[in-house]
Amino acid sequence: MAVALLSAKRSKDPNTQVGACIVNQENKIVGTGYNRMPNGCDGELPWAHTGPKLERKYIYVCHAELNAIINKSKADMNGCTIYVTLFPCNECAKLIIQAGLSEVVYLSDKYHDEDETIASRRMLDLLTNVLLEEWSEIQINTPKPCGKPSQKS
């Protein structure tokens, strides 16, 4: 989940930064992604979340899950786990199912009552054998430095 959170920091979305990290059965990273505009469109399309439909981000942005699946380093994703900072929408749920991922671990479910999220949960819960796991927090323990950094001469 820490890698998903770090990936989310790369997003230019001023309101909702989402990250995703896919790991295999050995817990090795096989794909990462964050919500962003399509390649070559960065800076050309709006990040607004209000206003006329064509001036809002929603119809343009590529979600973190999509980018993690596209950026994968192995051909077969069957049995892999995806860590996401936000519960997947209905479109991403379809991608997760079609990619063969077996577990979704998510940190936030802030759109729990939205139709898209309800549809997503239905697909992931009822129509497939994808395991869902919610994390309410994560702890990152970093070692304290010992001694002074070495000086290059």
Secondary structure, DSSP 4 states (H G I P E B T S, - for coil): -HHHHHHHTT---SS---EEEEE-TTS-EEEEEE-BPPTT-TTTS---SSSSGGGSGGGTPBPHHHHHHHT-SSS--TT-EEEEEE---HHHHHHHHHHT--EEEEEE-TTTTSHHHHHHHHHHHHSS--EEEE-S------PPP-SPPPPP-
